[in-house]
Amino acid sequence: MKILVLNCGSSSIKYKLFDMTEKKVIAQGGVEKIGMADSFLVVKLPNGEKVQIDKFMPEHTVGIELILNTLIDKKIGCISDLKEIDAVGHRVVHGGEKFNKSVLITDEVLEMIRQCIDLAPLHNPANLKGIDAITKTLPGVPQVAVFDTAFHQTMPDEAYMYALPYELYEKYAIRRYGFHGTSHRYVSQRVCDFLGLENKGLKVVTAHIGNGGSCAAVMDGKSVDTSMGLTPVEGLVMGTRSGDLDLGAATFIMDKEHLNTLEFSNLVNKKSGLLGVSGVSSDARDIDAAVKAGNKRADLARRMFIYRVVKYIGAYTAAMNGIDILVFTGGIGENDPYIRQEILKHLTYLGVDINYELNAQVRGKEVELSTPQSKVRVCVIPTDEELMIASDTMELI
């Protein structure tokens, strides 16, 4: 069975084609700059080589048509006919309270996704464009929606409710939803398989840290808390997002800088985080280089980033009354030994004992960092959201 996985952003489309008999990626790549004159598609070939195809793509349908054409291209393709694609799985960012699992896409499901647009105005419209484009180009092929928010729908109400007037929840469904759910679900399951454990009775904290970042508390394989909220701004310090912020500071800044709500949203989403504090970059690699060059603001930004992750790990350990496994994933979690090391140095009170020499060597592979003496098992598990989406899609069809 061959399943195409699509992740449509506002101006981009990432894709992977899986042969699910072996759970193997047979094609992958992405479209960038949709709607711009210099839009292009990059195809990553099995030998690691990348092929760029420059083409003006005014909207998502043209981009998806180009992706499909490359899949059957005689030189760089991997299938002979589009009829070989059995189903398409879509990443959908926000499912609100309507979806607690992945679903086959129907007209009713599409309407419910539209009703969540107010909660994710940048993401859900793009996800809907991807679904519509496949409906036009591959009519009759089953499609599945896999929601970023679904995994966190098991949170208890004391964890997801805000202490606001209750009628705001009743009128607008204002509550914490959490994101990165597909990643947290994948790594919390995969780490148990990797360690040869059943998830029943286990208390796991998953730290998905990258340009966007969130932590989750997972008990018995179910999410009981997560750091992102109604939107992805809440929680950790991120590449360009502020993370947790005093609401009083928000209104103060808006008054002093004469910002409207859209301008303030832009400030905390795109101009804050590592970029805002350092003044250098949103990329942890650039921050590291700046720290080595003696940049004090870059050093402060990195220490703030580390401190916030440490706080959330501690908070979730308290919320679950213990921790059995800590998992690092995401671009930084998988590939930055220094940041992992500095986080773990703060967790010795939990009985964490780490092989620091091994940690220094680990980039992008599954490994247990903790020693046999450690009271908490610590692992790096590279996330694979696309495989999770493909697996859900195969299961549903």
ZATIFI-984747 format. One record per residue: residue in one letter; x, z, y of N, C-alpha, C in turn. Coordinates in steps of 0.05 Angstrom, whole numbers, padded with zeros to 5 digits, always signed. Layout:
! ZATIFI-984747
AXZYXZYXZY...
! end
This chain:
! ZATIFI-984747
M+00017+00000-00024+00000+00000+00000+00017+00000+00025K+00011-00018+00044+00026-00020+00068+00009-00010+00092I+00020+00008+00107+00006+00020+00129+00022+00018+00155L+00009+00007+00176+00021+00005+00202+00014+00030+00218V+00034+00042+00230+00029+00066+00247+00036+00058+00276L+00017+00063+00294+00020+00056+00323+00018+00081+00340N+00036+00082+00360+00036+00104+00379+00036+00090+00407C+00012+00088+00418+00009+00073+00444+00010+00092+00468G+00030+00088+00485+00031+00102+00510+00019+00085+00533S+00021+00095+00557+00009+00081+00579+00022+00054+00584S+00048+00052+00579+00062+00027+00583+00080+00020+00559S+00075+00031+00536+00093+00027+00513+00077+00028+00487I+00088+00016+00466+00077+00018+00439+00100+00022+00420K+00101+00044+00406+00120+00048+00384+00106+00042+00358Y+00120+00030+00338+00107+00023+00313+00127+00027+00290K+00115+00033+00266+00129+00032+00241+00110+00021+00220L+00121+00005+00202+00106-00005+00179+00117+00008+00155F+00100+00022+00140+00108+00037+00116+00099+00022+00091D+00116+00022+00071+00108+00016+00043+00104+00043+00030M+00079+00051+00027+00073+00078+00018+00077+00083-00012T+00083+00061-00027+00090+00065-00055+00116+00081-00058E+00134+00077-00038+00159+00091-00037+00162+00109-00012K+00141+00109+00004+00142+00123+00030+00166+00114+00046K+00169+00088+00047+00193+00076+00059+00185+00060+00084V+00201+00062+00105+00197+00046+00129+00209+00018+00124I+00192-00002+00127+00202-00030+00123+00204-00045+00149A+00193-00035+00171+00196-00047+00197+00190-00027+00218Q+00204-00029+00241+00199-00010+00263+00210-00022+00289G+00199-00011+00311+00208-00020+00337+00190-00010+00358G+00191-00023+00382+00174-00014+00403+00173-00034+00427V+00150-00034+00440+00146-00049+00464+00149-00031+00488E+00162-00040+00509+00166-00025+00533+00157-00041+00557K+00149-00026+00578+00143-00037+00605+00119-00056+00604I+00098-00048+00589+00073-00064+00589+00062-00065+00617G+00054-00089+00626+00043-00093+00652+00064-00100+00673M+00090-00099+00665+00111-00106+00684+00124-00133+00677A+00135-00146+00696+00146-00173+00692+00169-00173+00671D+00183-00151+00669+00206-00150+00650+00200-00136+00624S+00175-00137+00615+00167-00124+00590+00182-00137+00566F+00186-00121+00545+00201-00132+00522+00194-00116+00497L+00201-00128+00474+00198-00115+00448+00225-00113+00435V+00232-00089+00425+00256-00085+00409+00249-00081+00380V+00260-00097+00363+00256-00095+00334+00281-00084+00321K+00279-00062+00306+00302-00050+00293+00303-00061+00264L+00323-00076+00257+00325-00088+00231+00336-00068+00211P+00332-00073+00185+00341-00054+00164+00371-00048+00165N+00387-00067+00174+00416-00063+00175+00425-00047+00200G+00405-00039+00217+00411-00024+00241+00413-00040+00266E+00415-00067+00262+00416-00085+00285+00390-00085+00300K+00392-00089+00326+00367-00090+00343+00365-00117+00355V+00340-00128+00354+00334-00153+00366+00314-00149+00389Q+00321-00159+00413+00303-00156+00436+00289-00182+00442I+00262-00181+00445+00246-00205+00452+00234-00200+00479D+00242-00215+00498+00232-00212+00526+00206-00229+00529K+00185-00216+00537+00159-00230+00541+00142-00214+00559F+00129-00227+00578+00110-00213+00595+00085-00205+00579M+00080-00179+00579+00057-00169+00565+00039-00154+00585P+00018-00167+00595+00001-00155+00616-00014-00131+00606E-00021-00130+00579-00035-00107+00569-00029-00103+00539H-00041-00083+00527-00033-00075+00500-00039-00095+00478T-00061-00111+00481-00068-00130+00461-00046-00150+00457V-00034-00160+00479-00012-00179+00477+00012-00167+00463G+00017-00141+00470+00040-00127+00457+00036-00124+00427I+00012-00117+00419+00006-00114+00390+00006-00140+00376E-00003-00162+00389-00001-00188+00377+00028-00196+00372L+00045-00190+00391+00074-00196+00388+00086-00180+00365I+00079-00154+00363+00089-00138+00341+00080-00150+00314L+00055-00158+00312+00045-00169+00287+00059-00195+00280N+00064-00211+00301+00078-00237+00296+00106-00232+00286T+00120-00211+00296+00147-00206+00286+00147-00197+00257L+00125-00183+00249+00124-00173+00221+00123-00197+00201I+00112-00219+00210+00110-00242+00191+00130-00264+00199D+00148-00259+00218+00168-00278+00226+00187-00284+00203K+00194-00309+00199+00211-00316+00176+00239-00305+00178K+00249-00301+00202+00276-00291+00205+00278-00260+00206I+00260-00247+00222+00263-00218+00225+00239-00203+00214G+00221-00217+00201+00197-00204+00190+00202-00192+00163C+00181-00178+00152+00184-00165+00126+00160-00170+00108I+00140-00183+00118+00116-00190+00102+00110-00219+00107S+00096-00231+00088+00090-00260+00090+00063-00265+00103D+00045-00245+00102+00018-00249+00112+00007-00222+00123L-00007-00223+00145-00018-00199+00157-00038-00185+00139K-00049-00200+00120-00068-00189+00101-00055-00168+00083E-00028-00167+00083-00014-00146+00068-00017-00118+00080I-00025-00117+00106-00029-00091+00119-00056-00080+00111D-00055-00058+00097-00080-00046+00085-00095-00029+00105A-00081-00017+00124-00094+00001+00143-00075+00006+00167V-00086+00016+00188-00071+00023+00212-00077+00052+00220G-00056+00068+00223-00059+00096+00233-00050+00098+00262H-00066+00111+00278-00060+00114+00307-00055+00143+00314R-00034+00148+00329-00031+00174+00342-00051+00175+00366V-00068+00196+00366-00086+00200+00388-00079+00228+00399V-00074+00230+00425-00063+00255+00436-00084+00278+00436H-00108+00272+00447-00127+00295+00450-00153+00290+00436G-00159+00308+00418-00185+00308+00404-00203+00330+00412G-00195+00346+00432-00211+00368+00442-00219+00387+00419E-00243+00397+00420-00254+00414+00399-00269+00398+00378K-00270+00372+00382-00286+00355+00365-00273+00348+00338F-00246+00349+00338-00232+00341+00313-00212+00362+00304N-00214+00371+00280-00195+00390+00269-00179+00377+00246K-00182+00351+00242-00167+00336+00222-00168+00306+00229S-00152+00291+00215-00152+00262+00219-00178+00250+00208V-00186+00227+00221-00212+00215+00213-00210+00185+00213L-00227+00172+00197-00231+00143+00198-00244+00137+00224I-00235+00116+00237-00246+00109+00264-00272+00093+00261T-00293+00104+00273-00319+00091+00274-00327+00089+00304D-00350+00077+00309-00360+00076+00337-00365+00104+00348E-00375+00122+00330-00380+00149+00339-00354+00164+00346V-00333+00160+00329-00307+00172+00335-00296+00161+00361L-00298+00135+00366-00288+00124+00390-00301+00136+00415E-00327+00141+00413-00342+00154+00435-00332+00182+00440M-00326+00197+00419-00316+00224+00421-00288+00224+00434I-00271+00205+00427-00245+00203+00438-00247+00197+00468R-00267+00179+00476-00271+00174+00504-00280+00199+00519Q-00295+00216+00506-00305+00240+00519-00282+00260+00525C-00259+00256+00511-00235+00273+00516-00216+00262+00536I-00223+00239+00549-00205+00226+00568-00198+00245+00591D-00218+00261+00601-00212+00279+00623-00190+00299+00616L-00188+00306+00590-00168+00325+00581-00140+00313+00578A-00139+00286+00574-00114+00272+00571-00116+00245+00584P-00117+00244+00611-00122+00219+00625-00100+00199+00623L-00075+00208+00617-00053+00189+00615-00051+00178+00586H-00060+00193+00567-00055+00186+00539-00078+00174+00524N-00102+00187+00525-00124+00177+00509-00133+00148+00516P-00133+00140+00541-00140+00112+00547-00120+00092+00534A-00095+00099+00533-00075+00082+00520-00080+00081+00490N-00086+00104+00478-00092+00105+00450-00116+00088+00443L-00136+00088+00460-00160+00072+00456-00154+00042+00459K-00136+00035+00477-00128+00007+00479-00115-00003+00453G-00099+00014+00441-00086+00006+00416-00106+00002+00394I-00126+00019+00392-00147+00016+00372-00163-00009+00377D-00170-00015+00402-00185-00039+00409-00169-00064+00403A-00143-00063+00408-00126-00086+00403-00125-00093+00373I-00123-00073+00356-00123-00077+00327-00150-00087+00318T-00172-00077+00329-00198-00086+00322-00201-00117+00328K-00188-00126+00350-00190-00154+00357-00171-00171+00340T-00147-00161+00334-00127-00178+00320-00128-00175+00290L-00137-00152+00280-00140-00149+00251-00168-00139+00244P-00188-00155+00250-00215-00146+00245-00220-00139+00216G-00234-00117+00212-00240-00109+00184-00220-00090+00171V-00196-00088+00183-00176-00070+00172-00183-00042+00180P-00184-00023+00160-00191+00005+00167-00171+00018+00186Q-00180+00034+00204-00163+00048+00223-00168+00078+00222V-00147+00094+00226-00149+00123+00225-00137+00135+00250A-00150+00155+00261-00140+00170+00284-00129+00197+00275V-00104+00201+00283-00090+00227+00276-00084+00240+00303F-00096+00264+00307-00096+00277+00333-00073+00298+00336D-00060+00297+00359-00039+00316+00365-00050+00345+00366T-00075+00347+00373-00087+00374+00377-00099+00385+00351A-00104+00369+00331-00120+00377+00308-00108+00401+00293F-00082+00401+00288-00069+00422+00273-00074+00450+00285H-00076+00451+00312-00079+00476+00326-00108+00486+00328Q-00127+00471+00316-00155+00480+00317-00160+00504+00300T-00141+00513+00284-00144+00538+00269-00136+00563+00284M-00127+00560+00309-00121+00583+00325-00145+00601+00329P-00142+00627+00327-00165+00645+00333-00171+00645+00363D-00196+00653+00369-00204+00651+00397-00188+00668+00416E-00178+00691+00406-00162+00708+00424-00136+00694+00432A-00127+00675+00416-00103+00660+00422-00108+00636+00440Y-00131+00622+00436-00135+00598+00451-00151+00601+00477M-00165+00624+00480-00180+00627+00505-00163+00636+00528Y-00170+00626+00552-00158+00636+00577-00177+00658+00589A-00165+00677+00602-00181+00699+00614-00193+00691+00641L-00208+00669+00640-00223+00659+00663-00253+00665+00659P-00269+00661+00679-00298+00664+00675-00307+00647+00651Y-00322+00659+00633-00328+00647+00607-00344+00621+00611E-00359+00620+00633-00376+00596+00637-00359+00571+00641L-00333+00574+00650-00316+00551+00653-00309+00539+00625Y-00307+00556+00605-00303+00546+00578-00328+00532+00568E-00351+00544+00574-00376+00532+00565-00382+00505+00578K-00375+00503+00604-00381+00478+00619-00360+00456+00614Y-00334+00464+00613-00313+00443+00613-00294+00445+00589A-00300+00464+00570-00282+00468+00547-00254+00474+00555I-00251+00490+00576-00224+00497+00585-00213+00519+00567R-00192+00512+00552-00180+00530+00533-00153+00519+00526R-00138+00533+00510-00112+00523+00500-00117+00506+00475Y-00106+00482+00475-00108+00463+00453-00082+00460+00438G-00060+00459+00452-00034+00454+00439-00030+00425+00432F-00005+00417+00430+00002+00390+00424+00026+00390+00404H+00037+00366+00399+00058+00363+00378+00047+00372+00351G+00021+00372+00348+00009+00384+00323+00018+00369+00298T+00021+00343+00299+00029+00328+00276+00057+00335+00268S+00075+00339+00287+00102+00348+00282+00103+00376+00271H+00089+00395+00283+00088+00422+00273+00077+00423+00245R+00057+00407+00239+00045+00407+00212+00065+00396+00192Y+00079+00374+00200+00098+00362+00181+00121+00381+00175V+00134+00392+00195+00158+00408+00190+00151+00435+00177S+00127+00446+00183+00120+00472+00170+00114+00467+00140Q+00104+00444+00133+00100+00437+00105+00126+00430+00092R+00141+00413+00105+00166+00402+00094+00186+00424+00089V+00188+00444+00106+00208+00465+00102+00202+00481+00077C+00176+00485+00071+00169+00499+00046+00178+00482+00022D+00173+00456+00022+00182+00439+00001+00212+00439-00002F+00226+00438+00021+00255+00438+00022+00267+00463+00009L+00254+00486+00015+00264+00512+00005+00252+00519-00023G+00233+00503-00032+00221+00508-00058+00202+00532-00057L+00187+00534-00035+00168+00557-00032+00140+00547-00028E+00121+00564-00035+00093+00559-00028+00087+00570+00000N+00070+00557+00015+00066+00567+00042+00047+00591+00043K+00034+00597+00022+00016+00620+00021+00032+00646+00026G+00023+00661+00046+00036+00687+00053+00060+00684+00071L+00069+00660+00077+00092+00656+00093+00086+00656+00123K+00104+00667+00139+00102+00667+00168+00124+00650+00179V+00117+00628+00191+00136+00608+00200+00134+00603+00230V+00156+00602+00244+00156+00593+00272+00170+00566+00273T+00156+00546+00284+00168+00520+00286+00174+00515+00316A+00199+00506+00321+00208+00501+00348+00214+00471+00351H+00194+00457+00362+00197+00428+00367+00208+00426+00396I+00235+00422+00398+00247+00422+00425+00261+00396+00429G+00253+00383+00451+00265+00358+00459+00258+00354+00489N+00255+00329+00498+00247+00325+00526+00220+00338+00531G+00202+00337+00512+00178+00353+00511+00183+00374+00490G+00171+00398+00493+00177+00419+00473+00154+00438+00470S+00151+00448+00446+00132+00470+00441+00140+00485+00416C+00131+00510+00416+00135+00527+00392+00107+00532+00380A+00106+00537+00354+00081+00544+00341+00085+00566+00321A+00065+00583+00318+00065+00604+00298+00047+00595+00275V+00057+00594+00251+00043+00582+00228+00042+00603+00206M+00018+00611+00198+00014+00630+00176-00002+00617+00154D+00007+00619+00129-00007+00607+00106-00011+00577+00111G+00007+00564+00125+00005+00535+00130-00013+00528+00152K-00025+00548+00167-00043+00542+00189-00032+00552+00215S-00037+00536+00236-00028+00544+00263-00045+00567+00273V-00032+00589+00282-00047+00611+00294-00040+00615+00324D-00020+00600+00334-00014+00600+00362+00005+00578+00368T+00005+00569+00393+00025+00548+00401+00028+00550+00431S+00051+00541+00441+00059+00546+00469+00046+00528+00489M+00039+00503+00482+00026+00486+00501-00004+00493+00503G-00017+00485+00525-00044+00495+00530-00065+00474+00532L-00081+00475+00553-00101+00454+00559-00088+00427+00562T-00064+00428+00574-00047+00404+00577-00019+00410+00566P-00002+00390+00564+00025+00395+00554+00044+00409+00574V+00034+00418+00597+00052+00431+00617+00060+00459+00609E+00041+00474+00597+00046+00502+00591+00067+00506+00570G+00081+00529+00572+00099+00537+00551+00129+00535+00558L+00144+00521+00542+00173+00520+00544+00181+00505+00569V+00206+00509+00578+00219+00492+00598+00224+00465+00583M+00217+00443+00596+00221+00417+00584+00238+00399+00601G+00240+00374+00593+00257+00356+00609+00249+00353+00638T+00223+00348+00642+00213+00345+00669+00188+00363+00675R+00179+00378+00654+00156+00396+00658+00166+00424+00662S+00151+00438+00679+00159+00465+00687+00155+00486+00665G+00135+00482+00647+00128+00503+00628+00113+00525+00643D+00113+00549+00632+00097+00571+00644+00103+00575+00674L+00082+00578+00689+00085+00582+00718+00062+00600+00728D+00069+00618+00746+00050+00636+00758+00030+00619+00774L+00004+00622+00769-00016+00606+00783-00016+00612+00813G-00008+00637+00820-00006+00644+00848+00016+00627+00861A+00038+00622+00846+00059+00605+00857+00049+00577+00861A+00031+00568+00843+00021+00541+00845+00005+00537+00871T-00013+00555+00877-00029+00553+00901-00011+00556+00926F+00009+00574+00924+00027+00578+00946+00042+00552+00953I+00053+00539+00932+00068+00514+00936+00049+00492+00947M+00025+00491+00937+00006+00470+00947+00000+00474+00976D-00003+00499+00985-00008+00505+01013+00016+00498+01030K+00040+00508+01022+00064+00504+01038+00073+00475+01039E+00071+00460+01017+00080+00433+01016+00057+00413+01022H+00033+00423+01027+00010+00406+01033+00005+00386+01011L+00004+00395+00986+00001+00378+00963-00028+00378+00954N-00039+00355+00946-00065+00354+00933-00061+00359+00903T-00082+00360+00888-00079+00366+00859-00063+00345+00844L-00066+00320+00851-00051+00298+00838-00022+00301+00844E-00015+00307+00869+00013+00310+00877+00026+00334+00863F+00010+00356+00861+00021+00380+00847+00025+00375+00818S+00006+00360+00805+00009+00353+00777+00034+00337+00773N+00040+00319+00791+00064+00302+00789+00089+00320+00791L+00088+00340+00809+00110+00359+00813+00117+00374+00787V+00096+00385+00774+00102+00402+00750+00105+00386+00725N+00096+00361+00725+00098+00344+00701+00123+00327+00701K+00131+00317+00725+00152+00296+00726+00177+00303+00742K+00175+00325+00757+00198+00332+00775+00210+00360+00770S+00200+00373+00749+00208+00401+00745+00226+00403+00720G+00225+00426+00706+00240+00429+00681+00270+00427+00686L+00284+00416+00666+00313+00413+00668+00321+00396+00692L+00306+00374+00697+00311+00357+00719+00309+00372+00746G+00287+00386+00749+00282+00400+00774+00302+00421+00781V+00309+00437+00761+00328+00459+00765+00356+00449+00769S+00365+00430+00752+00392+00421+00752+00398+00401+00775G+00377+00385+00781+00382+00363+00800+00399+00341+00789V+00404+00342+00763+00422+00323+00750+00406+00304+00732S+00391+00314+00713+00378+00298+00693+00358+00314+00677S+00340+00300+00663+00322+00313+00644+00333+00313+00616D+00356+00300+00612+00368+00297+00585+00388+00319+00580A+00385+00333+00557+00402+00355+00551+00432+00347+00549R+00437+00322+00541+00465+00312+00539+00478+00310+00566D+00462+00301+00585+00472+00299+00613+00477+00327+00624I+00458+00345+00618+00461+00373+00627+00487+00385+00616D+00492+00380+00590+00516+00391+00577+00541+00381+00591A+00542+00355+00597+00565+00343+00611+00568+00355+00639A+00546+00360+00653+00547+00371+00679+00557+00400+00678V+00548+00415+00658+00558+00443+00655+00588+00443+00651K+00598+00425+00634+00627+00424+00628+00643+00416+00653A+00629+00402+00672+00642+00394+00697+00640+00416+00718G+00627+00439+00711+00626+00461+00729+00601+00463+00746N+00580+00448+00739+00555+00448+00755+00539+00473+00748K+00536+00491+00768+00523+00517+00763+00493+00514+00759R+00481+00495+00774+00452+00491+00770+00445+00480+00743A+00462+00463+00733+00458+00452+00706+00461+00475+00685D+00480+00493+00690+00483+00516+00672+00459+00534+00673L+00448+00538+00697+00424+00554+00700+00400+00541+00685A+00397+00515+00688+00375+00501+00675+00376+00504+00645R+00400+00502+00634+00403+00504+00605+00398+00533+00596R+00407+00552+00611+00402+00580+00603+00373+00587+00605M+00359+00576+00625+00329+00580+00626+00315+00567+00602F+00324+00544+00595+00313+00530+00572+00315+00547+00547I+00339+00557+00542+00345+00573+00518+00328+00599+00519Y+00328+00612+00542+00314+00638+00545+00285+00635+00538R+00272+00613+00548+00243+00610+00543+00237+00606+00513V+00254+00591+00499+00250+00588+00470+00253+00614+00456V+00273+00630+00463+00278+00656+00451+00253+00674+00456K+00242+00674+00480+00218+00690+00486+00195+00683+00468Y+00190+00657+00464+00167+00649+00448+00171+00655+00418I+00196+00652+00408+00201+00660+00380+00195+00689+00377G+00204+00706+00396+00199+00735+00395+00169+00741+00396A+00155+00727+00414+00127+00732+00418+00111+00725+00392Y+00118+00703+00379+00104+00695+00355+00111+00712+00331T+00135+00722+00331+00143+00741+00310+00125+00766+00313A+00121+00775+00338+00104+00798+00342+00075+00792+00335A+00065+00768+00343+00037+00761+00338+00031+00760+00308M+00051+00751+00292+00046+00749+00263+00055+00774+00248N+00066+00793+00263+00077+00818+00251+00099+00811+00231G+00117+00793+00239+00139+00786+00223+00145+00756+00223I+00167+00748+00212+00175+00720+00209+00192+00717+00184D+00185+00696+00169+00200+00690+00144+00219+00666+00148I+00209+00646+00164+00225+00621+00167+00223+00612+00196L+00246+00604+00207+00248+00591+00233+00257+00563+00229V+00242+00544+00241+00249+00515+00238+00255+00503+00265F+00278+00489+00266+00284+00473+00290+00279+00444+00284T+00266+00430+00303+00261+00401+00301+00259+00390+00329G+00254+00363+00331+00255+00350+00357+00283+00341+00364G+00286+00325+00385+00311+00313+00392+00333+00334+00396I+00327+00355+00411+00347+00376+00416+00350+00395+00392G+00327+00402+00380+00328+00420+00357+00343+00409+00334E+00342+00383+00330+00356+00370+00308+00385+00363+00314N+00392+00359+00340+00418+00347+00346+00436+00363+00365D+00427+00386+00374+00443+00401+00394+00452+00428+00382P+00476+00429+00369+00485+00454+00356+00489+00477+00376Y+00497+00471+00401+00502+00492+00420+00476+00506+00427I+00455+00491+00433+00430+00504+00441+00419+00520+00417R+00420+00509+00393+00411+00524+00369+00427+00550+00367Q+00453+00548+00370+00470+00572+00368+00463+00594+00388E+00458+00585+00413+00453+00605+00434+00425+00618+00430I+00406+00603+00419+00380+00614+00412+00383+00635+00390L+00398+00627+00369+00400+00644+00346+00416+00670+00351K+00434+00669+00371+00449+00693+00378+00431+00716+00388H+00407+00708+00399+00389+00728+00409+00370+00739+00387L+00373+00730+00363+00354+00738+00342+00367+00755+00320T+00390+00766+00326+00403+00783+00306+00387+00808+00300Y+00370+00817+00319+00353+00841+00315+00333+00836+00293L+00327+00811+00287+00309+00804+00265+00323+00803+00238G+00350+00807+00239+00365+00804+00214+00373+00775+00209V+00373+00758+00230+00382+00731+00227+00412+00730+00224D+00422+00716+00203+00450+00713+00198+00455+00684+00192I+00473+00672+00208+00476+00643+00208+00504+00634+00201N+00507+00612+00187+00533+00600+00183+00538+00582+00207Y+00553+00593+00227+00557+00579+00252+00575+00555+00249E+00593+00555+00230+00609+00531+00225+00592+00508+00215L+00573+00514+00198+00555+00493+00188+00537+00483+00211N+00527+00502+00227+00510+00494+00249+00524+00474+00268A+00550+00478+00272+00565+00461+00291+00566+00432+00281Q+00562+00428+00255+00564+00402+00243+00537+00387+00240V+00515+00402+00243+00489+00391+00236+00477+00375+00258R+00471+00350+00252+00457+00333+00271+00438+00314+00255G+00412+00318+00259+00393+00300+00248+00390+00300+00218K+00395+00322+00205+00390+00322+00176+00379+00349+00167E+00366+00349+00144+00354+00374+00133+00376+00392+00123V+00375+00417+00132+00395+00436+00123+00386+00464+00129E+00394+00483+00112+00389+00511+00118+00414+00523+00131L+00410+00534+00154+00433+00546+00170+00438+00575+00163S+00418+00589+00152+00420+00617+00147+00437+00623+00122T+00450+00646+00121+00465+00655+00098+00447+00669+00078P+00456+00674+00054+00440+00689+00034+00433+00717+00044Q+00449+00728+00062+00444+00755+00072+00422+00756+00094S+00415+00733+00105+00396+00732+00127+00368+00741+00119K+00356+00757+00135+00328+00766+00130+00308+00745+00137V+00316+00726+00154+00299+00703+00162+00314+00677+00154R+00300+00659+00141+00312+00634+00133+00309+00615+00157V+00331+00602+00165+00332+00585+00188+00340+00557+00179C+00323+00537+00186+00328+00510+00177+00326+00490+00200V+00339+00468+00197+00335+00444+00213+00320+00424+00196I+00297+00415+00206+00281+00395+00191+00274+00373+00211P+00286+00349+00208+00279+00327+00226+00249+00320+00223T+00236+00318+00245+00207+00312+00244+00202+00283+00236D+00179+00278+00225+00171+00251+00218+00141+00248+00222E+00133+00247+00247+00105+00245+00254+00092+00220+00243E+00108+00198+00243+00097+00172+00234+00090+00174+00204L+00108+00186+00188+00102+00189+00160+00077+00206+00155M+00074+00227+00171+00050+00244+00169+00025+00228+00175I+00026+00211+00196+00004+00194+00203-00002+00174+00181A+00019+00162+00170+00015+00143+00148+00003+00157+00123S+00012+00181+00117+00002+00196+00094-00028+00203+00098D-00035+00212+00122-00063+00218+00128-00080+00193+00125T-00070+00170+00135-00084+00145+00134-00089+00136+00105M-00068+00138+00089-00071+00130+00061-00091+00148+00046E-00090+00174+00053-00109+00193+00040-00138+00187+00047L-00143+00180+00072-00170+00175+00081-00182+00149+00071I-00164+00128+00067-00176+00103+00058-00175+00100+00027
! end
